[in-house]
């Protein structure tokens, strides 16, 4: 028996949720009805796809292989169908995205070309460093770096790898000297960036060694522009994204230190819940991102 797309989507949903209850709610079915559909799928294929216990559900080896092959194809199909918001195939509607301030580096250059390609979409971007529950707060999608992604979300890369830099004004180095190791920063004046979760801890990594510094200094700030100005004025050492400091470094207003301790890391991801029939504006944005990535 050739399985239907709907039954394959049910299998993917059960595997993602590791159970029948949440998957059934996602598809408007009762858990018992969903279980029967999966059993019928297994009978039709002649193989068991899920291991079931009283506490958990997990794919068998055959189930993992099938899900790996069809999961992405089903997502692409849903996005393609959802993007047809008008008879002209031009999606319309509002797209609400929640993103941290640092997402400006990757997300900022995408906004104008996306809206030019999809004039029927209204994009609302809320900048928020507080790790809001974006789905609970009514957003269509969020932007996060990899370490902050929920595991049950679809994640699409927004851009190239990024990196931090540790910078200081020449006047500061003349006054306090150039530190010879990241550990020395603990006794030197630093500019402290404060986010809703607290003061940002500086992390350096080299040869499998990780050093974490809790910066101390006379100036604590929540705004990156004011922090950059304070760094140029020689108020303290400053850790920031390289894209935000490159102009000051090139002009000699700041000096970059410990570059071999600050390796690149993955850029941010657009993330959203996997569900059938995503909003047309979100589907259009994801499809546009994927085309852009293939062409780059």
Backbone as CSV, one residue per row, in Angstrom:
resi,resn,N_x,N_y,N_z,CA_x,CA_y,CA_z,C_x,C_y,C_z
1,UNK,0.841,-1.192,0.000,0.000,0.000,0.000,0.878,1.245,0.000
2,UNK,0.548,2.203,-0.860,1.272,3.465,-0.906,0.703,4.394,0.166
3,UNK,1.514,4.830,1.127,0.980,5.669,2.213,0.577,7.042,1.701
4,UNK,-0.424,7.635,2.360,-0.857,8.983,1.998,0.062,10.017,2.647
5,UNK,0.068,11.221,2.068,0.863,12.298,2.649,0.383,12.643,4.054
6,UNK,-0.938,12.566,4.253,-1.469,12.883,5.578,-0.958,11.897,6.623
7,UNK,-0.925,10.603,6.280,-0.457,9.606,7.237,1.038,9.769,7.524
8,UNK,1.805,10.110,6.503,3.228,10.357,6.722,3.433,11.580,7.617
9,UNK,2.607,12.601,7.424,2.700,13.790,8.274,2.358,13.441,9.724
10,UNK,1.395,12.555,9.923,1.054,12.122,11.279,2.230,11.397,11.921
11,UNK,2.894,10.536,11.155,4.059,9.822,11.681,5.156,10.796,12.103
12,UNK,5.446,11.774,11.258,6.482,12.761,11.571,6.113,13.535,12.838
13,UNK,4.845,13.880,12.968,4.394,14.639,14.138,4.531,13.823,15.416
14,UNK,4.148,12.547,15.389,4.275,11.690,16.574,5.744,11.559,16.973
15,UNK,6.611,11.369,15.987,8.041,11.233,16.286,8.596,12.522,16.884
16,UNK,8.171,13.668,16.373,8.668,14.940,16.871,8.226,15.196,18.311
17,UNK,6.969,14.873,18.601,6.443,15.102,19.949,6.756,13.963,20.911
18,UNK,7.291,12.850,20.370,7.587,11.671,21.189,6.363,11.164,21.938
19,UNK,5.231,11.276,21.304,4.004,10.800,21.922,2.801,11.120,21.063
20,UNK,1.659,10.531,21.426,0.459,10.687,20.617,-0.409,11.865,21.037
21,UNK,-0.352,12.253,22.310,-1.315,13.243,22.796,-1.110,14.611,22.131
22,UNK,0.105,15.121,22.181,0.356,16.446,21.580,0.246,16.393,20.065
23,UNK,0.690,15.301,19.483,0.572,15.169,18.030,-0.895,15.126,17.615
24,UNK,-1.716,14.433,18.393,-3.139,14.358,18.074,-3.778,15.736,18.167
25,UNK,-3.417,16.507,19.210,-3.972,17.856,19.352,-3.562,18.733,18.183
26,UNK,-2.350,18.570,17.700,-1.860,19.369,16.583,-2.689,19.120,15.325
27,UNK,-3.175,17.894,15.165,-3.893,17.536,13.940,-5.406,17.417,14.139
28,UNK,-5.898,17.768,15.317,-7.337,17.728,15.552,-7.910,16.338,15.638
29,UNK,-7.123,15.395,16.146,-7.564,14.015,16.289,-7.524,13.619,17.757
30,UNK,-8.184,12.536,18.079,-8.028,11.965,19.409,-6.786,11.076,19.406
31,UNK,-6.130,10.894,20.562,-4.947,10.026,20.596,-5.226,8.615,20.092
32,UNK,-6.402,8.101,20.409,-6.717,6.732,19.963,-6.862,6.675,18.446
33,UNK,-7.501,7.684,17.868,-7.647,7.710,16.403,-6.287,7.829,15.722
34,UNK,-5.433,8.666,16.294,-4.098,8.821,15.725,-3.327,7.510,15.816
35,UNK,-3.419,6.832,16.951,-2.727,5.557,17.111,-3.203,4.540,16.083
36,UNK,-4.497,4.533,15.826,-5.041,3.606,14.825,-4.517,3.937,13.432
37,UNK,-4.405,5.233,13.118,-3.893,5.630,11.807,-2.441,5.165,11.630
38,UNK,-1.642,5.306,12.688,-0.246,4.886,12.599,-0.148,3.371,12.465
39,UNK,-0.991,2.641,13.190,-0.976,1.172,13.073,-1.372,0.739,11.660
40,UNK,-2.353,1.434,11.097,-2.758,1.107,9.719,-1.617,1.396,8.742
41,UNK,-0.874,2.471,9.003,0.277,2.788,8.159,1.333,1.688,8.273
42,UNK,1.594,1.252,9.491,2.567,0.181,9.696,2.116,-1.112,9.021
43,UNK,0.837,-1.436,9.147,0.313,-2.645,8.503,0.450,-2.565,6.993
44,UNK,0.165,-1.366,6.458,0.244,-1.206,5.015,1.663,-1.323,4.494
45,UNK,2.633,-0.859,5.282,4.036,-0.936,4.857,4.685,-2.252,5.255
46,UNK,4.022,-2.977,6.144,4.557,-4.276,6.565,5.744,-4.174,7.494
47,UNK,5.839,-3.083,8.262,6.952,-2.927,9.200,6.544,-2.018,10.340
48,UNK,7.149,-2.240,11.500,6.854,-1.395,12.651,7.678,-0.119,12.553
49,UNK,7.038,1.020,12.729,7.696,2.317,12.589,7.963,2.999,13.924
50,UNK,7.199,2.630,14.962,7.333,3.269,16.271,7.467,2.227,17.368
51,UNK,8.349,2.486,18.306,8.417,1.706,19.540,7.538,2.393,20.568
52,UNK,6.591,1.660,21.133,5.643,2.241,22.085,5.838,1.613,23.455
53,UNK,5.949,2.463,24.486,5.919,2.001,25.863,4.868,2.822,26.591
54,UNK,4.652,2.512,27.844,3.653,3.279,28.609,4.121,4.708,28.854
55,UNK,5.437,4.955,28.723,5.978,6.285,29.030,6.455,7.063,27.815
56,UNK,6.767,6.375,26.739,7.348,7.108,25.624,7.070,6.414,24.305
57,UNK,7.267,7.177,23.251,7.146,6.681,21.885,8.392,7.144,21.136
58,UNK,9.034,6.234,20.422,10.237,6.588,19.663,10.263,5.802,18.361
59,UNK,10.861,6.366,17.317,10.904,5.665,16.029,11.795,4.436,16.080
60,UNK,11.409,3.398,15.369,12.286,2.266,15.132,13.332,2.666,14.101
61,UNK,14.237,1.754,13.804,15.238,2.052,12.780,14.567,2.333,11.435
62,UNK,13.536,1.536,11.103,12.807,1.760,9.855,12.054,3.078,9.898
63,UNK,11.487,3.394,11.079,10.779,4.656,11.219,11.704,5.850,11.078
64,UNK,12.891,5.777,11.686,13.870,6.862,11.565,14.248,7.084,10.108
65,UNK,14.483,5.986,9.380,14.876,6.105,7.975,13.778,6.751,7.144
66,UNK,12.534,6.363,7.395,11.416,6.923,6.637,11.227,8.397,6.969
67,UNK,11.297,8.735,8.246,11.091,10.120,8.670,12.193,11.018,8.104
68,UNK,13.427,10.516,8.093,14.529,11.306,7.552,14.321,11.636,6.082
69,UNK,13.681,10.730,5.364,13.467,10.947,3.928,12.279,11.850,3.638
70,UNK,11.209,11.714,4.431,9.982,12.433,4.074,9.772,13.707,4.862
71,UNK,10.454,13.866,6.031,10.171,15.019,6.883,10.404,16.344,6.184
72,UNK,11.583,16.500,5.583,11.887,17.750,4.896,11.005,17.996,3.699
73,UNK,10.678,16.905,2.974,9.821,17.053,1.792,8.419,17.520,2.183
74,UNK,7.901,17.003,3.281,6.572,17.423,3.739,6.584,18.888,4.160
75,UNK,7.656,19.304,4.831,7.755,20.702,5.256,7.799,21.625,4.040
76,UNK,8.609,21.253,3.042,8.698,22.067,1.829,7.357,22.132,1.109
77,UNK,6.628,21.021,1.094,5.317,20.996,0.444,4.349,21.914,1.166
78,UNK,4.349,21.869,2.489,3.457,22.745,3.260,3.776,24.210,3.002
79,UNK,5.065,24.529,2.975,5.454,25.914,2.740,5.037,26.379,1.358
80,UNK,5.207,25.512,0.366,4.834,25.879,-0.994,3.337,26.106,-1.102
81,UNK,2.552,25.253,-0.451,1.098,25.397,-0.506,0.639,26.626,0.274
82,UNK,1.270,26.841,1.449,0.845,27.965,2.275,1.195,29.301,1.640
83,UNK,2.233,29.319,0.839,2.651,30.575,0.225,1.673,31.068,-0.825
84,UNK,0.743,30.245,-1.240,-0.232,30.644,-2.255,-1.412,31.310,-1.573
85,UNK,-1.180,32.505,-1.063,-2.215,33.203,-0.307,-3.239,33.885,-1.177
86,UNK,-2.937,34.108,-2.463,-3.849,34.747,-3.398,-3.878,33.929,-4.686
87,UNK,-4.933,34.102,-5.500,-4.935,33.412,-6.790,-3.686,33.707,-7.611
88,UNK,-3.086,34.888,-7.413,-1.869,35.229,-8.141,-0.638,34.580,-7.531
89,UNK,-0.843,33.752,-6.492,0.238,33.095,-5.766,1.095,34.080,-4.979
90,UNK,0.615,35.290,-4.778,1.367,36.285,-4.007,0.855,36.299,-2.567
91,UNK,1.674,35.884,-1.603,1.213,35.829,-0.214,0.954,37.224,0.348
92,UNK,-0.008,37.297,1.232,-0.323,38.550,1.910,-0.453,38.264,3.398
93,UNK,-0.487,39.342,4.161,-0.713,39.213,5.590,0.461,39.701,6.402
94,UNK,0.272,39.679,7.720,1.285,40.171,8.648,2.193,39.032,9.088
95,UNK,3.482,39.327,9.178,4.478,38.391,9.689,5.119,39.024,10.916
96,UNK,4.914,38.425,12.090,5.453,38.961,13.344,6.645,38.114,13.778
97,UNK,7.796,38.773,13.925,9.028,38.090,14.305,9.603,38.744,15.549
98,UNK,10.050,37.925,16.488,10.705,38.388,17.707,12.193,38.055,17.581
99,UNK,13.082,39.034,17.818,14.505,38.805,17.611,15.333,39.605,18.601
100,UNK,16.489,39.084,18.998,17.394,39.871,19.840,18.085,40.951,19.025
101,UNK,18.662,41.919,19.712,19.318,43.015,19.013,20.440,42.557,18.108
102,UNK,21.171,41.508,18.522,22.294,41.031,17.716,21.852,40.461,16.373
103,UNK,20.583,40.113,16.236,20.100,39.562,14.972,20.139,40.592,13.858
104,UNK,20.324,41.852,14.220,20.429,42.910,13.214,21.496,42.584,12.167
105,UNK,22.577,41.954,12.587,23.701,41.694,11.693,23.276,40.815,10.528
106,UNK,22.559,39.732,10.823,22.135,38.813,9.768,20.775,39.176,9.196
107,UNK,19.853,39.596,10.062,18.477,39.819,9.628,18.299,41.162,8.928
108,UNK,19.006,42.187,9.369,18.823,43.523,8.813,18.915,43.596,7.300
109,UNK,19.966,43.010,6.690,20.086,43.099,5.231,19.028,42.317,4.454
110,UNK,18.259,41.468,5.143,17.264,40.640,4.451,15.915,41.332,4.311
111,UNK,15.647,42.332,5.157,14.294,42.876,5.251,13.853,43.551,3.958
112,UNK,14.650,44.480,3.460,14.240,45.227,2.259,14.070,44.332,1.038
113,UNK,15.020,43.433,0.724,14.813,42.587,-0.455,13.632,41.637,-0.314
114,UNK,13.366,41.137,0.913,12.206,40.258,1.080,10.908,41.015,0.848
115,UNK,10.771,42.187,1.438,9.536,42.957,1.274,9.375,43.433,-0.165
116,UNK,10.480,43.693,-0.857,10.385,44.056,-2.272,9.885,42.883,-3.096
117,UNK,10.290,41.676,-2.716,9.858,40.482,-3.446,8.421,40.094,-3.105
118,UNK,7.949,40.498,-1.909,6.596,40.132,-1.458,5.886,41.376,-0.915
119,UNK,5.421,42.260,-1.789,4.819,43.522,-1.342,3.516,43.351,-0.575
120,UNK,2.914,42.175,-0.623,1.676,41.956,0.115,1.892,41.606,1.571
121,UNK,3.145,41.437,1.993,3.461,41.058,3.365,3.759,42.303,4.192
122,UNK,3.242,42.330,5.403,3.545,43.385,6.373,4.395,42.767,7.475
123,UNK,5.650,43.176,7.583,6.579,42.590,8.553,6.622,43.443,9.820
124,UNK,6.364,42.815,10.945,6.486,43.464,12.258,7.624,42.783,13.006
125,UNK,8.698,43.510,13.241,9.872,42.967,13.917,10.004,43.601,15.292
126,UNK,9.935,42.778,16.319,10.066,43.248,17.698,11.436,42.834,18.212
127,UNK,12.261,43.824,18.563,13.598,43.553,19.088,13.488,43.338,20.596
128,UNK,13.949,42.184,21.050,13.714,41.767,22.430,14.852,40.836,22.842
129,UNK,15.637,41.237,23.841,16.741,40.404,24.320,16.334,39.544,25.511
130,UNK,15.052,39.436,25.778,14.602,38.740,26.975,14.208,37.293,26.786
131,UNK,14.478,36.700,25.617,14.133,35.299,25.350,12.658,35.018,25.627
132,UNK,11.813,35.844,25.040,10.370,35.686,25.173,9.905,34.371,24.555
133,UNK,8.875,33.781,25.128,8.209,32.630,24.508,7.457,33.172,23.294
134,UNK,8.090,33.085,22.138,7.550,33.801,20.977,6.205,33.261,20.529
135,UNK,6.005,31.957,20.634,4.734,31.392,20.205,3.636,31.760,21.196
136,UNK,3.950,31.654,22.499,2.974,32.033,23.510,2.616,33.499,23.454
137,UNK,3.550,34.336,22.990,3.320,35.782,22.906,2.675,36.193,21.586
138,UNK,2.345,35.241,20.742,1.620,35.552,19.515,2.466,35.879,18.312
139,UNK,3.767,35.569,18.366,4.614,35.788,17.201,4.538,34.583,16.262
140,UNK,4.776,34.846,14.987,4.819,33.743,14.021,6.133,32.991,14.071
141,UNK,7.215,33.702,14.400,8.541,33.103,14.416,9.451,33.942,15.300
142,UNK,10.600,33.376,15.611,11.599,34.090,16.386,12.959,33.934,15.747
143,UNK,13.905,34.684,16.251,15.295,34.557,15.829,16.119,34.288,17.076
144,UNK,16.921,33.236,17.041,17.770,32.876,18.165,19.077,32.280,17.646
145,UNK,20.085,32.325,18.492,21.318,31.611,18.215,21.148,30.159,18.661
146,UNK,22.004,29.280,18.146,21.799,27.840,18.299,21.620,27.363,19.722
147,UNK,22.376,27.930,20.682,22.306,27.439,22.049,20.981,27.768,22.721
148,UNK,20.193,28.664,22.118,18.921,29.070,22.726,17.703,28.530,21.985
149,UNK,17.901,27.633,21.034,16.789,27.119,20.250,16.060,26.010,20.987
150,UNK,14.737,26.037,20.958,13.950,24.923,21.460,14.083,23.762,20.482
151,UNK,14.215,22.550,21.017,14.518,21.398,20.178,13.348,20.959,19.310
152,UNK,12.128,21.369,19.642,10.981,20.922,18.848,10.587,21.954,17.788
153,UNK,11.500,22.860,17.447,11.222,23.893,16.457,11.969,23.609,15.155
154,UNK,11.408,24.132,14.072,12.113,24.151,12.798,13.062,25.350,12.819
155,UNK,14.316,25.159,12.405,15.310,26.233,12.427,15.922,26.394,11.045
156,UNK,15.936,27.633,10.550,16.484,27.944,9.232,17.597,28.975,9.414
157,UNK,18.822,28.682,8.961,19.920,29.645,9.129,19.612,30.968,8.420
158,UNK,20.000,32.063,9.075,19.772,33.391,8.492,21.002,33.940,7.781
159,UNK,22.176,33.472,8.152,23.351,34.057,7.535,24.621,33.295,7.851
160,UNK,25.741,33.912,7.546,27.053,33.299,7.698,27.467,33.266,9.168
161,UNK,28.522,32.502,9.477,29.051,32.517,10.852,29.430,33.924,11.296
162,UNK,29.387,34.143,12.608,29.734,35.429,13.191,30.821,35.219,14.238
163,UNK,31.351,36.296,14.777,32.340,36.163,15.836,32.334,37.417,16.712
164,UNK,32.823,37.237,17.939,33.011,38.350,18.847,34.425,38.898,18.691
165,UNK,34.601,40.138,19.119,35.925,40.730,19.243,36.031,41.376,20.617
166,UNK,37.252,41.412,21.122,37.555,42.129,22.358,38.359,43.358,21.942
167,UNK,37.843,44.544,22.209,38.464,45.766,21.708,38.768,46.733,22.848
168,UNK,39.702,47.629,22.546,40.061,48.681,23.501,40.571,49.878,22.728
169,UNK,40.373,51.059,23.272,40.898,52.284,22.663,42.398,52.372,22.903
170,UNK,43.146,52.926,21.963,44.584,53.127,22.193,44.878,53.898,23.480
171,UNK,44.026,54.866,23.811,44.250,55.644,25.044,44.139,54.763,26.288
172,UNK,43.232,53.790,26.261,43.093,52.876,27.401,44.329,51.992,27.519
173,UNK,44.842,51.487,26.400,46.026,50.624,26.430,47.252,51.395,26.920
174,UNK,47.337,52.672,26.566,48.440,53.491,27.067,48.339,53.671,28.581
175,UNK,47.113,53.756,29.082,46.897,54.038,30.504,47.084,52.800,31.387
176,UNK,46.544,51.633,30.942,46.561,50.448,31.809,47.451,49.342,31.266
177,UNK,47.941,49.492,30.049,48.761,48.452,29.460,47.930,47.455,28.666
178,UNK,48.618,46.670,27.834,47.946,45.651,27.023,47.971,44.326,27.765
179,UNK,46.827,43.744,28.082,46.819,42.470,28.814,47.454,41.366,27.985
180,UNK,48.148,40.446,28.679,48.832,39.374,27.965,48.027,38.092,27.889
181,UNK,46.853,38.069,28.526,45.978,36.883,28.477,44.567,37.307,28.836
182,UNK,43.564,36.541,28.425,42.192,36.898,28.801,41.989,36.976,30.307
183,UNK,42.685,36.136,31.075,42.508,36.166,32.536,42.838,37.534,33.120
184,UNK,43.764,38.263,32.490,44.176,39.564,33.013,43.043,40.584,32.976
185,UNK,42.034,40.325,32.144,40.918,41.267,32.036,40.136,41.381,33.337
186,UNK,40.201,40.347,34.177,39.433,40.357,35.424,39.856,41.490,36.350
187,UNK,41.082,41.997,36.183,41.580,43.065,37.048,41.645,44.408,36.326
188,UNK,41.039,44.497,35.142,41.108,45.713,34.342,39.718,46.308,34.136
189,UNK,39.619,47.604,33.846,38.299,48.226,33.647,37.634,47.702,32.373
190,UNK,36.396,47.286,32.507,35.637,46.724,31.389,34.280,47.423,31.284
191,UNK,33.741,47.413,30.102,32.389,47.927,29.870,31.434,46.747,29.948
192,UNK,30.480,46.822,30.859,29.580,45.697,31.132,28.267,45.886,30.371
193,UNK,27.947,44.908,29.522,26.658,44.912,28.826,25.651,44.115,29.646
194,UNK,24.516,44.738,29.920,23.496,44.077,30.724,22.263,43.787,29.867
195,UNK,21.880,42.516,29.808,20.669,42.077,29.127,19.641,41.683,30.177
196,UNK,18.407,41.375,29.782,17.407,40.984,30.791,17.839,39.824,31.683
197,UNK,18.710,38.951,31.173,19.175,37.820,31.977,20.346,38.145,32.887
198,UNK,20.869,39.359,32.814,21.991,39.747,33.655,23.144,40.289,32.834
199,UNK,24.253,40.582,33.507,25.446,41.096,32.831,26.060,39.984,31.982
200,UNK,26.430,40.317,30.751,26.980,39.329,29.819,28.357,38.874,30.293
201,UNK,28.530,37.551,30.360,29.821,36.960,30.706,30.639,36.801,29.428
202,UNK,31.903,37.157,29.476,32.779,37.029,28.317,33.389,35.639,28.282
203,UNK,33.368,35.015,27.117,33.890,33.656,26.983,34.962,33.612,25.894
204,UNK,36.101,33.045,26.237,37.221,32.898,25.316,37.537,31.402,25.182
205,UNK,37.909,30.990,23.982,38.158,29.565,23.739,39.362,29.388,22.822
206,UNK,40.256,28.470,23.231,41.445,28.186,22.430,42.011,26.838,22.841
207,UNK,42.269,25.989,21.836,42.876,24.666,22.091,42.108,23.900,23.162
208,UNK,40.774,23.860,23.018,39.897,23.135,23.948,39.903,23.715,25.369
209,UNK,40.453,24.887,25.528,40.426,25.554,26.827,39.449,26.702,26.765
210,UNK,38.575,26.820,27.762,37.557,27.864,27.814,37.800,28.725,29.051
211,UNK,37.825,30.034,28.839,37.986,30.987,29.938,36.755,31.886,29.967
212,UNK,36.122,31.986,31.113,34.960,32.859,31.284,35.325,33.998,32.236
213,UNK,35.062,35.199,31.774,35.384,36.395,32.554,34.095,37.121,32.918
214,UNK,33.930,37.422,34.195,32.831,38.278,34.649,33.374,39.704,34.688
215,UNK,33.087,40.507,33.657,33.726,41.824,33.555,33.336,42.744,34.708
216,UNK,34.285,43.554,35.118,34.052,44.552,36.164,34.461,45.918,35.620
217,UNK,33.727,46.938,36.034,34.055,48.278,35.581,33.058,49.289,36.084
218,UNK,33.334,50.550,35.811,32.503,51.643,36.319,31.253,51.878,35.491
219,UNK,31.170,51.273,34.294,30.055,51.585,33.397,29.336,50.299,32.994
220,UNK,28.045,50.221,33.311,27.173,49.122,32.897,26.070,49.723,32.038
221,UNK,25.775,49.102,30.899,24.852,49.706,29.944,24.038,48.626,29.252
222,UNK,22.873,48.992,28.747,22.023,48.048,28.017,21.975,48.336,26.524
223,UNK,22.653,49.391,26.089,22.585,49.819,24.693,23.949,49.646,24.033
224,UNK,24.006,48.960,22.904,25.286,48.657,22.259,25.947,49.917,21.696
225,UNK,25.161,50.899,21.254,25.743,52.117,20.683,26.457,52.923,21.770
226,UNK,25.824,53.033,22.932,26.475,53.727,24.046,27.705,52.963,24.529
227,UNK,27.635,51.627,24.486,28.788,50.825,24.881,29.953,51.065,23.931
228,UNK,29.673,51.111,22.628,30.730,51.354,21.641,31.350,52.739,21.833
229,UNK,30.505,53.730,22.116,31.018,55.092,22.343,31.925,55.112,23.574
230,UNK,31.523,54.415,24.625,32.344,54.368,25.830,33.681,53.683,25.564
231,UNK,33.669,52.652,24.711,34.916,51.963,24.368,35.852,52.889,23.610
232,UNK,35.329,53.614,22.628,36.143,54.560,21.860,36.701,55.661,22.766
233,UNK,35.928,56.055,23.769,36.369,57.084,24.710,37.373,56.566,25.741
234,UNK,37.696,55.268,25.677,38.711,54.715,26.564,38.228,54.356,27.946
235,UNK,36.906,54.160,28.104,36.377,53.880,29.434,36.673,52.453,29.896
236,UNK,36.833,51.532,28.962,37.108,50.155,29.366,37.224,49.236,28.172
237,UNK,37.671,47.995,28.428,37.687,46.969,27.396,36.246,46.581,27.066
238,UNK,36.027,46.186,25.824,34.647,45.981,25.351,34.571,44.731,24.478
239,UNK,33.646,43.850,24.775,33.394,42.657,23.972,32.121,42.878,23.166
240,UNK,32.201,42.690,21.864,31.053,42.951,21.002,31.168,42.124,19.733
241,UNK,30.156,42.184,18.886,30.211,41.487,17.612,31.181,42.209,16.679
242,UNK,31.923,41.437,15.893,32.925,42.036,15.009,32.291,42.998,14.012
243,UNK,31.082,42.687,13.548,30.423,43.559,12.575,30.142,44.941,13.149
244,UNK,29.935,45.019,14.447,29.646,46.305,15.081,30.909,47.112,15.377
245,UNK,32.061,46.467,15.365,33.297,47.160,15.732,34.232,47.375,14.549
246,UNK,33.939,46.775,13.390,34.916,46.777,12.301,35.257,48.177,11.814
247,UNK,34.285,49.089,11.786,34.571,50.446,11.308,35.523,51.170,12.260
248,UNK,35.308,51.031,13.568,36.181,51.681,14.543,37.574,51.051,14.538
249,UNK,37.641,49.746,14.310,38.949,49.083,14.230,39.705,49.570,12.993
250,UNK,39.012,49.618,11.854,39.649,50.060,10.608,40.146,51.495,10.707
251,UNK,39.418,52.329,11.453,39.798,53.743,11.586,40.837,53.975,12.677
252,UNK,41.196,52.924,13.418,42.192,53.067,14.468,41.638,53.571,15.781
253,UNK,40.326,53.736,15.863,39.729,54.203,17.123,39.709,53.092,18.177
254,UNK,39.728,51.832,17.715,39.763,50.680,18.608,40.809,49.694,18.108
255,UNK,41.346,48.923,19.035,42.313,47.870,18.712,41.702,46.525,19.105
256,UNK,41.793,45.535,18.218,41.257,44.198,18.484,42.316,43.350,19.187
257,UNK,41.906,42.666,20.259,42.817,41.849,21.065,42.323,40.396,21.125
258,UNK,43.243,39.490,21.346,42.931,38.074,21.593,42.094,37.445,20.485
259,UNK,42.393,37.780,19.240,41.606,37.235,18.131,41.692,35.717,18.055
260,UNK,42.834,35.144,18.464,42.976,33.691,18.425,42.206,33.000,19.541
261,UNK,41.640,33.768,20.453,40.799,33.222,21.520,39.304,33.358,21.204
262,UNK,38.973,33.923,20.056,37.572,34.214,19.743,37.218,33.621,18.377
263,UNK,36.964,32.314,18.320,36.674,31.655,17.044,35.267,32.002,16.543
264,UNK,35.022,31.840,15.250,33.667,32.073,14.713,32.659,31.078,15.291
265,UNK,31.399,31.457,15.245,30.318,30.571,15.678,29.143,30.741,14.718
266,UNK,28.209,29.800,14.791,27.059,29.856,13.890,26.271,31.140,14.085
267,UNK,25.807,31.699,12.961,24.933,32.861,13.025,23.552,32.471,13.525
268,UNK,22.637,33.438,13.615,21.312,33.152,14.167,20.436,32.366,13.195
269,UNK,19.377,31.787,13.759,18.408,31.020,13.004,17.024,31.660,13.137
270,UNK,16.261,31.595,12.069,14.818,31.831,12.175,14.208,30.526,12.651
271,UNK,13.366,30.583,13.683,12.753,29.338,14.160,11.253,29.522,14.331
272,UNK,10.544,28.425,14.149,9.084,28.460,14.208,8.587,27.040,14.445
273,UNK,7.361,26.884,14.951,6.859,25.537,15.235,6.526,24.791,13.951
274,UNK,6.845,23.518,13.943,6.478,22.690,12.796,4.986,22.397,12.878
275,UNK,4.257,22.788,11.876,2.814,22.575,11.881,2.309,22.570,10.443
276,UNK,1.209,21.915,10.260,0.599,21.928,8.939,0.038,23.315,8.668
277,UNK,0.149,23.758,7.416,-0.420,25.022,6.958,0.072,26.222,7.755
278,UNK,1.364,26.529,7.717,1.847,27.750,8.367,1.248,28.979,7.698
279,UNK,1.231,30.131,8.383,0.675,31.350,7.786,1.370,31.670,6.462
280,UNK,0.633,32.179,5.478,1.235,32.446,4.163,2.465,33.343,4.217
281,UNK,2.439,34.388,5.046,3.584,35.293,5.094,4.826,34.589,5.637
282,UNK,4.662,33.752,6.663,5.788,32.990,7.202,6.296,31.985,6.172
283,UNK,5.384,31.290,5.524,5.782,30.321,4.499,6.571,31.000,3.385
284,UNK,6.128,32.186,2.998,6.826,32.915,1.941,8.233,33.303,2.388
285,UNK,8.380,33.736,3.643,9.701,34.152,4.129,10.657,32.960,4.192
286,UNK,10.171,31.834,4.693,11.029,30.649,4.793,11.438,30.164,3.403
287,UNK,10.487,30.110,2.495,10.806,29.694,1.124,11.808,30.651,0.486
288,UNK,11.635,31.949,0.708,12.550,32.956,0.163,13.951,32.782,0.745
289,UNK,14.038,32.494,2.057,15.336,32.267,2.681,16.036,31.061,2.077
290,UNK,15.283,29.993,1.862,15.897,28.771,1.344,16.386,28.964,-0.089
291,UNK,15.640,29.672,-0.888,16.087,29.966,-2.256,17.353,30.819,-2.219
292,UNK,17.374,31.808,-1.339,18.528,32.704,-1.220,19.774,31.916,-0.796
293,UNK,19.593,30.957,0.121,20.733,30.146,0.569,21.265,29.263,-0.552
294,UNK,20.358,28.700,-1.357,20.808,27.850,-2.460,21.561,28.646,-3.506
295,UNK,21.192,29.912,-3.676,21.804,30.747,-4.713,23.111,31.405,-4.245
296,UNK,23.344,31.409,-2.936,24.537,32.090,-2.408,25.759,31.183,-2.470
